Amino acid sequence: MAPYSTRPSPAQQLIMTNLVSDAPLLTISTDNLDDEGLRKPRRWNIGAIARFMVFFGLISSIFNVITTSSLVYLLGAAPALFRTGWFIESALSEIFVTFSVRTRRNFFKPRPSNLMILAAVARALSQMIRSICCGVLLNDR
């Protein structure tokens, strides 16, 4: 099988991704903090940050391989559909990362603020709707 080739994502798609992904991050200031974080703020631990970067880098790479393989080999996606699927996966994984890095505890403990949850859900839905309705058309230009 020949290698899969695709053009890079259009500039307007990249700009839209950055714009839409930044909006929910503005709600982090409304987030509910861990009790222990309020009692005694933590100092930066460079070793822990390095381990975190390696861990999330590996997880991200695994998801990239799964996404690429699924889109190319399972769905036989043309370049336009490939970019649209990648766009959706990028948006959803960024939301996941936002919620996972906010605490050392379980994903939703303490519970995120209502505004943060609302912004994440709105972002996910708008990104999927926009990508599914307009993504393939946008990518063909």
GURO-652187 format. One record per residue: residue number from 1; residue in three letters; chain; x, z, y of N, C-alpha, C, O, CB in turn. Coordinates in steps of 0.1 Angstrom, whole numbers, plus 5000, padded with zeros to 4 digits. Glycine has a CB too. Layout:
<recs>
+-----+------+-----+------+------+------+------+------+------+------+------+------+------+------+------+------+------+------+
| seq | type | mol |  n_x |  n_z |  n_y | ca_x | ca_z | ca_y |  c_x |  c_z |  c_y |  o_x |  o_z |  o_y | cb_x | cb_z | cb_y |
+-----+------+-----+------+------+------+------+------+------+------+------+------+------+------+------+------+------+------+
| NUM |  Ala |   A |    X |    Z |    Y |    X |    Z |    Y |    X |    Z |    Y |    X |    Z |    Y |    X |    Z |    Y |
...
+-----+------+-----+------+------+------+------+------+------+------+------+------+------+------+------+------+------+------+
</recs>
This chain:
<recs>
+-----+------+-----+------+------+------+------+------+------+------+------+------+------+------+------+------+------+------+
| seq | type | mol |  n_x |  n_z |  n_y | ca_x | ca_z | ca_y |  c_x |  c_z |  c_y |  o_x |  o_z |  o_y | cb_x | cb_z | cb_y |
+-----+------+-----+------+------+------+------+------+------+------+------+------+------+------+------+------+------+------+
|   1 |  Met |   A | 5008 | 5000 | 4988 | 5000 | 5000 | 5000 | 5009 | 5000 | 5012 | 5019 | 5007 | 5013 | 4990 | 5012 | 5000 |
|   2 |  Ala |   A | 5005 | 4992 | 5022 | 5013 | 4991 | 5034 | 5011 | 5003 | 5043 | 5001 | 5010 | 5042 | 5009 | 4978 | 5043 |
|   3 |  Pro |   A | 5021 | 5007 | 5051 | 5020 | 5019 | 5059 | 5009 | 5017 | 5069 | 5006 | 5006 | 5074 | 5033 | 5022 | 5067 |
|   4 |  Tyr |   A | 5002 | 5028 | 5072 | 4991 | 5027 | 5081 | 4996 | 5027 | 5096 | 5004 | 5035 | 5099 | 4981 | 5040 | 5079 |
|   5 |  Ser |   A | 4991 | 5017 | 5103 | 4996 | 5017 | 5117 | 4984 | 5018 | 5126 | 4973 | 5014 | 5124 | 5003 | 5003 | 5120 |
|   6 |  Thr |   A | 4987 | 5025 | 5137 | 4976 | 5027 | 5147 | 4983 | 5028 | 5161 | 4995 | 5032 | 5162 | 4968 | 5040 | 5144 |
|   7 |  Arg |   A | 4975 | 5024 | 5171 | 4980 | 5026 | 5185 | 4979 | 5040 | 5189 | 4971 | 5048 | 5183 | 4972 | 5017 | 5194 |
|   8 |  Pro |   A | 4987 | 5045 | 5198 | 4985 | 5058 | 5203 | 4971 | 5060 | 5210 | 4965 | 5050 | 5213 | 4996 | 5062 | 5214 |
|   9 |  Ser |   A | 4967 | 5073 | 5211 | 4954 | 5076 | 5217 | 4954 | 5071 | 5231 | 4964 | 5072 | 5238 | 4951 | 5091 | 5216 |
|  10 |  Pro |   A | 4943 | 5065 | 5236 | 4942 | 5061 | 5250 | 4944 | 5073 | 5259 | 4940 | 5084 | 5256 | 4928 | 5054 | 5252 |
|  11 |  Ala |   A | 4949 | 5070 | 5271 | 4952 | 5080 | 5281 | 4939 | 5088 | 5284 | 4940 | 5101 | 5286 | 4958 | 5074 | 5293 |
|  12 |  Gln |   A | 4928 | 5082 | 5286 | 4916 | 5089 | 5289 | 4912 | 5099 | 5278 | 4906 | 5109 | 5281 | 4904 | 5079 | 5292 |
|  13 |  Gln |   A | 4915 | 5096 | 5266 | 4912 | 5105 | 5255 | 4921 | 5117 | 5256 | 4916 | 5129 | 5254 | 4913 | 5098 | 5241 |
|  14 |  Leu |   A | 4933 | 5115 | 5259 | 4942 | 5127 | 5260 | 4939 | 5136 | 5272 | 4939 | 5148 | 5271 | 4957 | 5122 | 5261 |
|  15 |  Ile |   A | 4935 | 5129 | 5283 | 4932 | 5137 | 5295 | 4919 | 5145 | 5292 | 4918 | 5156 | 5296 | 4930 | 5128 | 5307 |
|  16 |  Met |   A | 4909 | 5139 | 5285 | 4897 | 5145 | 5282 | 4899 | 5157 | 5273 | 4893 | 5168 | 5274 | 4887 | 5136 | 5275 |
|  17 |  Thr |   A | 4908 | 5155 | 5263 | 4911 | 5166 | 5254 | 4917 | 5178 | 5261 | 4912 | 5190 | 5259 | 4921 | 5162 | 5243 |
|  18 |  Asn |   A | 4926 | 5176 | 5270 | 4932 | 5187 | 5278 | 4922 | 5193 | 5287 | 4922 | 5206 | 5289 | 4944 | 5182 | 5286 |
|  19 |  Leu |   A | 4914 | 5185 | 5294 | 4904 | 5191 | 5303 | 4894 | 5199 | 5296 | 4891 | 5211 | 5300 | 4897 | 5179 | 5311 |
|  20 |  Val |   A | 4888 | 5194 | 5285 | 4878 | 5201 | 5278 | 4884 | 5213 | 5270 | 4877 | 5223 | 5269 | 4871 | 5192 | 5267 |
|  21 |  Ser |   A | 4896 | 5213 | 5266 | 4902 | 5224 | 5259 | 4906 | 5235 | 5268 | 4906 | 5247 | 5264 | 4914 | 5220 | 5251 |
|  22 |  Asp |   A | 4909 | 5232 | 5281 | 4912 | 5243 | 5290 | 4901 | 5251 | 5295 | 4902 | 5263 | 5298 | 4919 | 5237 | 5302 |
|  23 |  Ala |   A | 4889 | 5245 | 5295 | 4877 | 5252 | 5301 | 4874 | 5265 | 5293 | 4872 | 5276 | 5299 | 4865 | 5243 | 5300 |
|  24 |  Pro |   A | 4873 | 5265 | 5279 | 4871 | 5278 | 5272 | 4882 | 5288 | 5274 | 4879 | 5300 | 5273 | 4868 | 5275 | 5257 |
|  25 |  Leu |   A | 4894 | 5283 | 5276 | 4905 | 5293 | 5277 | 4904 | 5301 | 5290 | 4910 | 5312 | 5291 | 4918 | 5285 | 5277 |
|  26 |  Leu |   A | 4896 | 5296 | 5300 | 4894 | 5304 | 5312 | 4886 | 5316 | 5309 | 4886 | 5325 | 5317 | 4887 | 5295 | 5322 |
|  27 |  Thr |   A | 4879 | 5317 | 5298 | 4870 | 5329 | 5295 | 4878 | 5340 | 5288 | 4873 | 5350 | 5285 | 4859 | 5324 | 5286 |
|  28 |  Ile |   A | 4891 | 5338 | 5285 | 4899 | 5348 | 5279 | 4899 | 5361 | 5287 | 4900 | 5372 | 5281 | 4914 | 5343 | 5276 |
|  29 |  Ser |   A | 4898 | 5360 | 5300 | 4898 | 5372 | 5308 | 4886 | 5381 | 5306 | 4886 | 5392 | 5309 | 4899 | 5368 | 5323 |
|  30 |  Thr |   A | 4876 | 5375 | 5300 | 4864 | 5383 | 5297 | 4864 | 5389 | 5282 | 4854 | 5395 | 5278 | 4851 | 5374 | 5298 |
|  31 |  Asp |   A | 4875 | 5386 | 5275 | 4876 | 5390 | 5261 | 4876 | 5405 | 5259 | 4881 | 5412 | 5268 | 4888 | 5384 | 5255 |
|  32 |  Asn |   A | 4871 | 5410 | 5248 | 4872 | 5424 | 5244 | 4885 | 5427 | 5238 | 4888 | 5420 | 5228 | 4860 | 5428 | 5235 |
|  33 |  Leu |   A | 4892 | 5436 | 5243 | 4906 | 5439 | 5237 | 4905 | 5450 | 5226 | 4895 | 5457 | 5225 | 4915 | 5444 | 5248 |
|  34 |  Asp |   A | 4916 | 5450 | 5218 | 4917 | 5460 | 5208 | 4919 | 5474 | 5215 | 4925 | 5475 | 5225 | 4930 | 5457 | 5199 |
|  35 |  Asp |   A | 4913 | 5484 | 5209 | 4914 | 5498 | 5214 | 4929 | 5502 | 5215 | 4933 | 5508 | 5225 | 4907 | 5508 | 5206 |
|  36 |  Glu |   A | 4937 | 5499 | 5204 | 4951 | 5503 | 5204 | 4959 | 5495 | 5215 | 4969 | 5500 | 5220 | 4957 | 5500 | 5191 |
|  37 |  Gly |   A | 4954 | 5483 | 5218 | 4961 | 5475 | 5229 | 4958 | 5481 | 5242 | 4966 | 5479 | 5252 | 4956 | 5461 | 5228 |
|  38 |  Leu |   A | 4947 | 5487 | 5244 | 4943 | 5493 | 5257 | 4951 | 5506 | 5259 | 4955 | 5510 | 5270 | 4928 | 5495 | 5258 |
|  39 |  Arg |   A | 4952 | 5514 | 5248 | 4959 | 5527 | 5248 | 4974 | 5525 | 5251 | 4979 | 5533 | 5260 | 4957 | 5535 | 5236 |
|  40 |  Lys |   A | 4980 | 5516 | 5244 | 4995 | 5514 | 5246 | 4998 | 5499 | 5245 | 4999 | 5494 | 5234 | 5003 | 5523 | 5235 |
|  41 |  Pro |   A | 5000 | 5493 | 5256 | 5003 | 5479 | 5255 | 5016 | 5476 | 5247 | 5025 | 5484 | 5248 | 5004 | 5473 | 5270 |
|  42 |  Arg |   A | 5016 | 5465 | 5240 | 5028 | 5462 | 5232 | 5039 | 5455 | 5240 | 5036 | 5448 | 5250 | 5024 | 5453 | 5220 |
|  43 |  Arg |   A | 5051 | 5457 | 5236 | 5062 | 5450 | 5242 | 5064 | 5437 | 5235 | 5060 | 5436 | 5223 | 5075 | 5458 | 5242 |
|  44 |  Trp |   A | 5069 | 5427 | 5241 | 5072 | 5414 | 5235 | 5083 | 5416 | 5224 | 5093 | 5422 | 5226 | 5077 | 5403 | 5245 |
|  45 |  Asn |   A | 5080 | 5410 | 5212 | 5089 | 5411 | 5201 | 5093 | 5396 | 5198 | 5085 | 5389 | 5192 | 5083 | 5418 | 5189 |
|  46 |  Ile |   A | 5105 | 5392 | 5202 | 5109 | 5378 | 5200 | 5109 | 5374 | 5185 | 5106 | 5363 | 5182 | 5123 | 5376 | 5206 |
|  47 |  Gly |   A | 5113 | 5383 | 5177 | 5113 | 5380 | 5162 | 5099 | 5377 | 5157 | 5097 | 5368 | 5150 | 5119 | 5391 | 5154 |
|  48 |  Ala |   A | 5090 | 5385 | 5161 | 5076 | 5383 | 5157 | 5070 | 5370 | 5163 | 5063 | 5363 | 5156 | 5067 | 5395 | 5162 |
|  49 |  Ile |   A | 5074 | 5367 | 5175 | 5070 | 5354 | 5182 | 5076 | 5342 | 5174 | 5069 | 5332 | 5172 | 5074 | 5354 | 5197 |
|  50 |  Ala |   A | 5088 | 5343 | 5170 | 5095 | 5332 | 5162 | 5088 | 5331 | 5149 | 5085 | 5319 | 5145 | 5110 | 5335 | 5160 |
|  51 |  Arg |   A | 5085 | 5342 | 5142 | 5078 | 5341 | 5129 | 5064 | 5335 | 5131 | 5059 | 5327 | 5123 | 5077 | 5355 | 5123 |
|  52 |  Phe |   A | 5057 | 5339 | 5141 | 5044 | 5333 | 5145 | 5045 | 5318 | 5147 | 5036 | 5311 | 5142 | 5038 | 5341 | 5157 |
|  53 |  Met |   A | 5055 | 5314 | 5154 | 5056 | 5299 | 5157 | 5059 | 5292 | 5145 | 5053 | 5281 | 5143 | 5067 | 5297 | 5168 |
|  54 |  Val |   A | 5067 | 5297 | 5136 | 5070 | 5290 | 5123 | 5057 | 5289 | 5115 | 5054 | 5279 | 5109 | 5082 | 5297 | 5116 |
|  55 |  Phe |   A | 5050 | 5301 | 5113 | 5038 | 5301 | 5105 | 5028 | 5291 | 5110 | 5023 | 5283 | 5102 | 5032 | 5316 | 5105 |
|  56 |  Phe |   A | 5025 | 5292 | 5123 | 5014 | 5283 | 5128 | 5019 | 5268 | 5129 | 5011 | 5259 | 5127 | 5010 | 5287 | 5142 |
|  57 |  Gly |   A | 5032 | 5266 | 5130 | 5037 | 5253 | 5129 | 5035 | 5247 | 5115 | 5031 | 5235 | 5114 | 5052 | 5252 | 5133 |
|  58 |  Leu |   A | 5038 | 5255 | 5105 | 5036 | 5250 | 5091 | 5021 | 5248 | 5088 | 5017 | 5238 | 5082 | 5041 | 5261 | 5081 |
|  59 |  Ile |   A | 5013 | 5257 | 5093 | 4998 | 5256 | 5091 | 4993 | 5243 | 5098 | 4985 | 5235 | 5092 | 4990 | 5268 | 5096 |
|  60 |  Ser |   A | 4998 | 5241 | 5110 | 4994 | 5229 | 5117 | 4999 | 5216 | 5110 | 4991 | 5206 | 5109 | 5000 | 5229 | 5132 |
|  61 |  Ser |   A | 5011 | 5216 | 5105 | 5016 | 5205 | 5097 | 5007 | 5202 | 5085 | 5005 | 5190 | 5082 | 5030 | 5207 | 5093 |
|  62 |  Ile |   A | 5004 | 5212 | 5078 | 4995 | 5211 | 5066 | 4982 | 5205 | 5070 | 4977 | 5195 | 5063 | 4993 | 5224 | 5059 |
|  63 |  Phe |   A | 4976 | 5210 | 5081 | 4963 | 5204 | 5085 | 4965 | 5189 | 5090 | 4956 | 5181 | 5088 | 4957 | 5212 | 5096 |
|  64 |  Asn |   A | 4976 | 5186 | 5096 | 4978 | 5172 | 5100 | 4979 | 5163 | 5088 | 4974 | 5152 | 5088 | 4991 | 5171 | 5108 |
|  65 |  Val |   A | 4986 | 5167 | 5077 | 4987 | 5159 | 5065 | 4973 | 5158 | 5059 | 4970 | 5147 | 5054 | 4997 | 5166 | 5055 |
|  66 |  Ile |   A | 4966 | 5169 | 5058 | 4952 | 5168 | 5052 | 4943 | 5159 | 5060 | 4936 | 5150 | 5054 | 4946 | 5182 | 5051 |
|  67 |  Thr |   A | 4944 | 5160 | 5073 | 4935 | 5152 | 5082 | 4939 | 5137 | 5081 | 4931 | 5128 | 5079 | 4937 | 5156 | 5097 |
|  68 |  Thr |   A | 4952 | 5134 | 5081 | 4957 | 5120 | 5080 | 4953 | 5114 | 5067 | 4948 | 5103 | 5066 | 4972 | 5119 | 5083 |
|  69 |  Ser |   A | 4956 | 5122 | 5056 | 4953 | 5117 | 5043 | 4938 | 5114 | 5041 | 4934 | 5104 | 5035 | 4958 | 5127 | 5032 |
|  70 |  Ser |   A | 4930 | 5124 | 5046 | 4915 | 5122 | 5044 | 4910 | 5110 | 5052 | 4902 | 5102 | 5046 | 4908 | 5135 | 5049 |
|  71 |  Leu |   A | 4915 | 5109 | 5064 | 4910 | 5097 | 5072 | 4915 | 5084 | 5067 | 4907 | 5074 | 5067 | 4914 | 5099 | 5087 |
|  72 |  Val |   A | 4927 | 5083 | 5063 | 4933 | 5070 | 5059 | 4929 | 5067 | 5044 | 4924 | 5056 | 5042 | 4948 | 5071 | 5060 |
|  73 |  Tyr |   A | 4931 | 5076 | 5035 | 4930 | 5073 | 5021 | 4916 | 5075 | 5016 | 4911 | 5068 | 5007 | 4939 | 5081 | 5013 |
|  74 |  Leu |   A | 4909 | 5086 | 5020 | 4896 | 5088 | 5015 | 4885 | 5080 | 5022 | 4876 | 5075 | 5016 | 4892 | 5103 | 5016 |
|  75 |  Leu |   A | 4886 | 5080 | 5036 | 4876 | 5073 | 5044 | 4880 | 5058 | 5047 | 4871 | 5050 | 5051 | 4874 | 5080 | 5056 |
|  76 |  Gly |   A | 4893 | 5055 | 5045 | 4897 | 5042 | 5049 | 4895 | 5038 | 5063 | 4891 | 5027 | 5067 | 4890 | 5031 | 5040 |
|  77 |  Ala |   A | 4897 | 5048 | 5072 | 4894 | 5047 | 5086 | 4902 | 5037 | 5093 | 4914 | 5036 | 5091 | 4896 | 5060 | 5093 |
|  78 |  Ala |   A | 4895 | 5028 | 5101 | 4902 | 5019 | 5110 | 4909 | 5027 | 5121 | 4905 | 5039 | 5123 | 4893 | 5008 | 5115 |
|  79 |  Pro |   A | 4918 | 5021 | 5129 | 4925 | 5029 | 5139 | 4915 | 5036 | 5149 | 4918 | 5047 | 5153 | 4933 | 5020 | 5147 |
|  80 |  Ala |   A | 4904 | 5030 | 5153 | 4895 | 5036 | 5162 | 4888 | 5049 | 5156 | 4888 | 5059 | 5163 | 4884 | 5026 | 5166 |
|  81 |  Leu |   A | 4884 | 5047 | 5144 | 4878 | 5059 | 5137 | 4888 | 5070 | 5134 | 4885 | 5082 | 5135 | 4871 | 5055 | 5124 |
|  82 |  Phe |   A | 4901 | 5065 | 5131 | 4912 | 5075 | 5129 | 4914 | 5083 | 5141 | 4915 | 5096 | 5140 | 4924 | 5067 | 5125 |
|  83 |  Arg |   A | 4915 | 5077 | 5153 | 4917 | 5085 | 5165 | 4906 | 5094 | 5168 | 4908 | 5105 | 5173 | 4920 | 5075 | 5177 |
|  84 |  Thr |   A | 4893 | 5089 | 5165 | 4882 | 5098 | 5168 | 4882 | 5110 | 5159 | 4879 | 5121 | 5164 | 4869 | 5089 | 5166 |
|  85 |  Gly |   A | 4885 | 5108 | 5146 | 4885 | 5119 | 5137 | 4897 | 5129 | 5141 | 4895 | 5141 | 5140 | 4888 | 5114 | 5123 |
|  86 |  Trp |   A | 4908 | 5123 | 5145 | 4919 | 5132 | 5149 | 4916 | 5140 | 5162 | 4919 | 5151 | 5163 | 4932 | 5123 | 5152 |
|  87 |  Phe |   A | 4908 | 5133 | 5171 | 4904 | 5140 | 5183 | 4895 | 5152 | 5180 | 4897 | 5163 | 5186 | 4896 | 5130 | 5192 |
|  88 |  Ile |   A | 4886 | 5150 | 5171 | 4877 | 5161 | 5167 | 4885 | 5172 | 5160 | 4883 | 5184 | 5163 | 4865 | 5156 | 5157 |
|  89 |  Glu |   A | 4894 | 5169 | 5151 | 4902 | 5179 | 5144 | 4910 | 5187 | 5153 | 4912 | 5199 | 5152 | 4910 | 5172 | 5133 |
|  90 |  Ser |   A | 4916 | 5180 | 5163 | 4924 | 5187 | 5173 | 4916 | 5197 | 5181 | 4921 | 5208 | 5184 | 4931 | 5177 | 5182 |
|  91 |  Ala |   A | 4904 | 5193 | 5185 | 4896 | 5202 | 5193 | 4892 | 5214 | 5185 | 4893 | 5226 | 5190 | 4883 | 5195 | 5197 |
|  92 |  Leu |   A | 4888 | 5212 | 5172 | 4883 | 5224 | 5164 | 4895 | 5233 | 5160 | 4893 | 5245 | 5160 | 4877 | 5219 | 5152 |
|  93 |  Ser |   A | 4907 | 5227 | 5158 | 4918 | 5236 | 5154 | 4923 | 5244 | 5166 | 4927 | 5255 | 5165 | 4930 | 5227 | 5149 |
|  94 |  Glu |   A | 4922 | 5238 | 5178 | 4926 | 5246 | 5190 | 4916 | 5257 | 5193 | 4921 | 5268 | 5197 | 4926 | 5236 | 5203 |
|  95 |  Ile |   A | 4903 | 5256 | 5190 | 4894 | 5267 | 5191 | 4898 | 5278 | 5181 | 4897 | 5289 | 5185 | 4879 | 5262 | 5189 |
|  96 |  Phe |   A | 4901 | 5274 | 5169 | 4904 | 5283 | 5159 | 4917 | 5291 | 5163 | 4917 | 5303 | 5161 | 4907 | 5276 | 5145 |
|  97 |  Val |   A | 4927 | 5284 | 5168 | 4939 | 5291 | 5172 | 4936 | 5301 | 5184 | 4942 | 5312 | 5184 | 4950 | 5281 | 5176 |
|  98 |  Thr |   A | 4928 | 5297 | 5193 | 4924 | 5306 | 5204 | 4919 | 5319 | 5199 | 4922 | 5329 | 5204 | 4914 | 5299 | 5213 |
|  99 |  Phe |   A | 4910 | 5318 | 5189 | 4904 | 5331 | 5184 | 4914 | 5338 | 5175 | 4913 | 5351 | 5174 | 4891 | 5328 | 5177 |
| 100 |  Ser |   A | 4923 | 5331 | 5168 | 4931 | 5338 | 5159 | 4943 | 5345 | 5166 | 4948 | 5355 | 5160 | 4937 | 5328 | 5149 |
| 101 |  Val |   A | 4947 | 5341 | 5178 | 4959 | 5347 | 5184 | 4955 | 5359 | 5193 | 4963 | 5365 | 5199 | 4966 | 5337 | 5192 |
| 102 |  Arg |   A | 4942 | 5361 | 5195 | 4938 | 5371 | 5205 | 4939 | 5385 | 5200 | 4938 | 5395 | 5208 | 4923 | 5368 | 5208 |
| 103 |  Thr |   A | 4941 | 5387 | 5187 | 4942 | 5401 | 5181 | 4951 | 5400 | 5169 | 4952 | 5390 | 5162 | 4928 | 5407 | 5179 |
| 104 |  Arg |   A | 4956 | 5412 | 5165 | 4963 | 5413 | 5152 | 4953 | 5416 | 5141 | 4957 | 5416 | 5129 | 4974 | 5424 | 5153 |
| 105 |  Arg |   A | 4941 | 5420 | 5145 | 4931 | 5423 | 5135 | 4925 | 5411 | 5129 | 4930 | 5400 | 5132 | 4921 | 5433 | 5141 |
| 106 |  Asn |   A | 4914 | 5413 | 5122 | 4906 | 5402 | 5117 | 4902 | 5392 | 5128 | 4901 | 5397 | 5140 | 4894 | 5406 | 5109 |
| 107 |  Phe |   A | 4899 | 5380 | 5124 | 4895 | 5370 | 5134 | 4885 | 5374 | 5145 | 4887 | 5371 | 5156 | 4890 | 5358 | 5126 |
| 108 |  Phe |   A | 4875 | 5381 | 5141 | 4864 | 5385 | 5151 | 4863 | 5400 | 5153 | 4852 | 5405 | 5156 | 4851 | 5379 | 5146 |
| 109 |  Lys |   A | 4874 | 5407 | 5151 | 4874 | 5421 | 5154 | 4885 | 5424 | 5163 | 4897 | 5422 | 5160 | 4875 | 5430 | 5141 |
| 110 |  Pro |   A | 4883 | 5429 | 5175 | 4870 | 5432 | 5181 | 4863 | 5419 | 5184 | 4869 | 5408 | 5185 | 4872 | 5440 | 5193 |
| 111 |  Arg |   A | 4850 | 5420 | 5185 | 4842 | 5408 | 5187 | 4845 | 5402 | 5201 | 4847 | 5409 | 5211 | 4827 | 5412 | 5187 |
| 112 |  Pro |   A | 4847 | 5389 | 5201 | 4850 | 5382 | 5214 | 4838 | 5383 | 5223 | 4827 | 5386 | 5219 | 4853 | 5367 | 5211 |
| 113 |  Ser |   A | 4841 | 5382 | 5236 | 4830 | 5383 | 5246 | 4820 | 5372 | 5244 | 4824 | 5361 | 5238 | 4836 | 5382 | 5260 |
| 114 |  Asn |   A | 4808 | 5374 | 5248 | 4797 | 5364 | 5246 | 4801 | 5351 | 5254 | 4798 | 5340 | 5249 | 4784 | 5369 | 5252 |
| 115 |  Leu |   A | 4807 | 5353 | 5265 | 4811 | 5341 | 5273 | 4822 | 5333 | 5266 | 4821 | 5320 | 5266 | 4816 | 5345 | 5287 |
| 116 |  Met |   A | 4831 | 5340 | 5259 | 4841 | 5333 | 5252 | 4835 | 5325 | 5240 | 4839 | 5314 | 5237 | 4852 | 5343 | 5247 |
| 117 |  Ile |   A | 4826 | 5332 | 5233 | 4820 | 5325 | 5221 | 4811 | 5313 | 5226 | 4812 | 5302 | 5220 | 4811 | 5335 | 5214 |
| 118 |  Leu |   A | 4804 | 5315 | 5237 | 4795 | 5304 | 5242 | 4804 | 5292 | 5246 | 4801 | 5281 | 5244 | 4787 | 5309 | 5254 |
| 119 |  Ala |   A | 4815 | 5295 | 5253 | 4824 | 5284 | 5258 | 4830 | 5277 | 5246 | 4831 | 5264 | 5246 | 4835 | 5290 | 5267 |
| 120 |  Ala |   A | 4834 | 5284 | 5235 | 4840 | 5277 | 5224 | 4829 | 5269 | 5216 | 4832 | 5258 | 5212 | 4845 | 5288 | 5214 |
| 121 |  Val |   A | 4817 | 5274 | 5215 | 4807 | 5267 | 5208 | 4803 | 5254 | 5216 | 4801 | 5243 | 5211 | 4794 | 5275 | 5205 |
| 122 |  Ala |   A | 4802 | 5256 | 5229 | 4798 | 5245 | 5238 | 4809 | 5234 | 5237 | 4806 | 5222 | 5237 | 4796 | 5249 | 5252 |
| 123 |  Arg |   A | 4821 | 5238 | 5237 | 4833 | 5229 | 5237 | 4833 | 5222 | 5223 | 4834 | 5209 | 5223 | 4846 | 5236 | 5238 |
| 124 |  Ala |   A | 4831 | 5229 | 5212 | 4831 | 5222 | 5199 | 4819 | 5212 | 5198 | 4821 | 5201 | 5194 | 4829 | 5233 | 5188 |
| 125 |  Leu |   A | 4807 | 5216 | 5202 | 4796 | 5207 | 5201 | 4798 | 5195 | 5210 | 4795 | 5183 | 5206 | 4783 | 5214 | 5205 |
| 126 |  Ser |   A | 4802 | 5197 | 5223 | 4803 | 5186 | 5232 | 4814 | 5176 | 5228 | 4813 | 5164 | 5229 | 4806 | 5191 | 5246 |
| 127 |  Gln |   A | 4825 | 5182 | 5222 | 4836 | 5173 | 5217 | 4831 | 5165 | 5206 | 4835 | 5153 | 5205 | 4848 | 5182 | 5213 |
| 128 |  Met |   A | 4824 | 5171 | 5196 | 4819 | 5163 | 5185 | 4809 | 5153 | 5189 | 4810 | 5141 | 5184 | 4813 | 5173 | 5174 |
| 129 |  Ile |   A | 4800 | 5157 | 5197 | 4789 | 5147 | 5201 | 4796 | 5136 | 5209 | 4793 | 5124 | 5206 | 4779 | 5154 | 5210 |
| 130 |  Arg |   A | 4804 | 5139 | 5218 | 4811 | 5129 | 5226 | 4819 | 5120 | 5218 | 4819 | 5107 | 5219 | 4820 | 5135 | 5237 |
| 131 |  Ser |   A | 4827 | 5125 | 5208 | 4835 | 5118 | 5200 | 4828 | 5109 | 5190 | 4831 | 5097 | 5188 | 4845 | 5127 | 5192 |
| 132 |  Ile |   A | 4817 | 5114 | 5185 | 4809 | 5106 | 5175 | 4801 | 5095 | 5182 | 4801 | 5084 | 5178 | 4799 | 5115 | 5167 |
| 133 |  Cys |   A | 4795 | 5099 | 5194 | 4787 | 5089 | 5201 | 4796 | 5079 | 5208 | 4792 | 5067 | 5209 | 4778 | 5096 | 5211 |
| 134 |  Cys |   A | 4806 | 5083 | 5214 | 4814 | 5074 | 5223 | 4828 | 5072 | 5218 | 4835 | 5062 | 5223 | 4814 | 5080 | 5237 |
| 135 |  Gly |   A | 4833 | 5079 | 5209 | 4847 | 5079 | 5205 | 4852 | 5066 | 5200 | 4862 | 5060 | 5204 | 4850 | 5089 | 5195 |
| 136 |  Val |   A | 4844 | 5060 | 5191 | 4848 | 5047 | 5185 | 4848 | 5036 | 5195 | 4857 | 5028 | 5196 | 4839 | 5044 | 5173 |
| 137 |  Leu |   A | 4838 | 5036 | 5204 | 4837 | 5026 | 5214 | 4849 | 5028 | 5224 | 4855 | 5018 | 5228 | 4824 | 5027 | 5222 |
| 138 |  Leu |   A | 4852 | 5041 | 5228 | 4863 | 5043 | 5237 | 4876 | 5039 | 5231 | 4885 | 5033 | 5238 | 4863 | 5058 | 5240 |
| 139 |  Asn |   A | 4878 | 5041 | 5218 | 4891 | 5038 | 5212 | 4893 | 5023 | 5210 | 4904 | 5019 | 5208 | 4891 | 5044 | 5198 |
| 140 |  Asp |   A | 4883 | 5015 | 5210 | 4884 | 5000 | 5208 | 4889 | 4993 | 5221 | 4892 | 4981 | 5220 | 4871 | 4994 | 5204 |
| 141 |  Arg |   A | 4889 | 5000 | 5232 | 4893 | 4993 | 5245 | 4908 | 4991 | 5245 | 4913 | 4985 | 5255 | 4889 | 5001 | 5257 |
+-----+------+-----+------+------+------+------+------+------+------+------+------+------+------+------+------+------+------+
</recs>
